[in-house]
Amino acid sequence: MKAVKVLNLSGNRYVLPDGMTTKDIQSLVGFLSVLQIVSTEYDYGTSEYQFYANNCIQLQLEELELGDKAQVKAHCAQSYVDYKAKKAALVAEE
């Protein structure tokens, strides 16, 4: 596992480059904080989408432990198998 700084933009997480300075992170967050989300609505009369500016994005700086992709996926797949087996055993006891 490796601790990394992550920028959470409205629920989507992005790993910041190693060695990115605090000043660079502050500049990036300052720039991104003025962006607005573009939302859409479908116009059934013209069969086209119409767009409008919605709320500003939500920003959060996080530190997360990242693991190897294959190991994390294998571990979580096994935990699901274990969960289903435990749930099935509880149902069988009833």
Secondary structure as UniProt FT lines:
FT   STRAND          2..9
FT   TURN            10..11
FT   STRAND          12..15
FT   TURN            18..19
FT   HELIX           22..32
FT   TURN            33..34
FT   STRAND          36..43
FT   TURN            44..47
FT   STRAND          48..56
FT   STRAND          59..66
FT   HELIX           69..93
//
